[in-house]
């Protein structure tokens, strides 16, 4: 997990998300390389799924575009293999438990290891059921990222103690999507994590502007942005490389001023 260990090393991490295969896998490969060159510290690749219960309409539409273009799990692994030959940027899959089970847990995690995926994020896998894939993640050296939400309350300490890599702090209730204002007491949530385990915390869900990223990074170790980037991809399609590169560069610059 050396690549994952470097994500937060003496810096505030910017973590962009795109949906693999949106609008096609050739564009995904170019977007990952562009984001890495623009300063992304870790890149999340969403695996398109027909029932993405944590996603709002922007990413749901991206999933539909990706599936319509013929994206499959095996084709995503092929793209990751090509990406890994060109960049060492840490990569994480955002997916759901059913696609992992359907593909075969052992085969999925073995391919993650062999192609260079550093972590998996599974939002519909409750902490209490992490044993479904957790031990096999350890076997193949793939971090299973823990999530906490505003409703996690007393469970935060329990989740934090067993977390690895970083804790994904969900900023708001509901599904993914751009929000004008984030009113959750993120400081209290992150404080509860740090009290239980000195592990980096990255905040996602709802962040879209450099100003939001700058403010949230005063409390957190990193910022995760998905829907705002997916909207750019939806607008520009196969020509999204430059607009996405520019967006990532501006978001990363917003965080640099808050680095120690």
Helices and strands as residue ranges (DSSP letters): H 2-5, E 13-19, H 25-37, E 42-46, H 57-68, H 73-84, E 90-95, H 97-103, H 105-115, E 119-122, G 127-132, H 134-139, E 143-148, H 155-161, E 167-170, H 186-196, E 201-204, H 210-217, E 222-225, H 227-236, G 237-239, H 241-256
